[in-house]
Amino acid sequence: MVVKTLFTSAEKLDEIVQEFGTPFHLYDERGIRETARRLHAAFPWVKGPDGKGFMNYFAVKALPNPHILDILREEGMGTDCSSDTELLLSKATNITGERIMFTSNNTPAEEFKLARSLGAIINIDDLMHLPFLEEHAGLPDILCFRYNPGPLAEGDNTIFDPPEETKYGHRHDQILEAYQTARDKGVRRFGLHTMIGSNKLNPNYFVRTAGLLFDLVGEVAEKTGVPIELVNIGGGIGIPYQPDQEAVDLDYVSRSIQQAYEEKIKARGLAPLQLVMENGRYVTGPQGILVTQVRHIMQKYKDFIGVDASIEDMKRHALYGAYHHITILGRESEPQEKLYTVVDSLCENNGRFATDRPLPTPTRGDILVVHDTGAHCYAMGGNYNGKRRSSELLLRENGDVTQIRKPETIDHLFATLHHAGVRCVLDSR
Ligand SMILES: Cc1ncc(COP(=O)(O)O)c(C=O)c1O
């Protein structure tokens, strides 16, 4: 039996449960910092214009909490933002200018204006967005364009559709026109971006993606004379959600991309070019756990464990059938006698964290740990059935625990309602 280890001791976690009550997300500051450093150190050969090295723009959508962004700013990361809220979170944590990449789609004018006012690198998603940006916010000195290789992309996709089915980016026949038009309108500096896969564990996916973009840098230079200075190969580095999966070998990825860079960029006189990424999951995913307590154990046609968290705290299994490892605190090495489906209390059949999962025989009050919930978990939740999302806690490097987000309350849910009866109910509590 392979067991996933916790980033803290069972005793410490038990203390945190006693102090804060369940459910909660807990994030590990040390693990986040170490992962950020590992990622930034993986591409030492990158030297863009002005000696700019490799950097990761953390995808804020993965874990939109300013306390986490503070840590990542200290580690030298920028932010990848997709909305006004994410731009404002960046501003709130002193991440501005070209340390922000704004990759949006179907973008409202107000968001372009905000991105311009922060000096973010705007990543244009569609040919029609260039005149729209010009009209509403003016054109900046630097622009990036999102490329969708469509059928030219090879390989499998787990969460994303095949590229040609998605709404993102310029087709191959549109991207040359995009650069030419922007150059003719006075834009002077250019980037190129793509993001065509998610949670990829195959290192060759990243090598292929970089190669594809390096080829396009050459084609754009040759056919339009536009020099591209920055290539963003997106996020998508996967994490081993299943205990027997292997993490991506970053050294292999870096060495192989460097080789492609030498052949496709340097040898063709297209250097210097800065390489960047926008990973979220890789940085924080394994550094988070959802901690929840067993409320009921139910024998129906199947065996169910009912816990006090809801899928609004962690929807990935409900949405995609995604695997998140689950352990019972302090009972990790006990025999897994039966299959259990771990459920919440939503009136929604998908209200599950795991389906038919082998676990030790549970007891009411047991603490369950849902692993790898540091990315795309809290952030994806809503309030279906009036459920309130849990708190977020941060385990500091010195062992202190800080509540970095309060649990939601009925007041949060009712705050947007003007109904007099609702106000009376709230006031009468
Ligand atoms: C454009 C873009 N960039 C980056 C990310 C982050 O992906 P991940 O957290 O898997 O690295 C996403 C995720 O959906 C995305 O759509």
The ligand as a Gaussian input file, in Angstrom:
#p B3LYP/6-31G(d) Opt

LIG

0 1
 C       -4.573000      30.412000     -19.325000
 C       -4.228000      29.582000     -18.140000
 N       -3.012000      29.722000     -17.591000
 C       -2.639000      29.009000     -16.508000
 C       -3.502000      28.111000     -15.918000
 C       -3.022000      27.369000     -14.718000
 O       -3.014000      26.013000     -14.911000
 P       -2.330000      25.064000     -13.833000
 O       -2.785000      25.510000     -12.500000
 O       -2.813000      23.703000     -14.194000
 O       -0.848000      25.237000     -13.996000
 C       -4.774000      27.905000     -16.467000
 C       -5.711000      26.953000     -15.863000
 O       -6.814000      26.763000     -16.193000
 C       -5.148000      28.664000     -17.608000
 O       -6.362000      28.516000     -18.169000

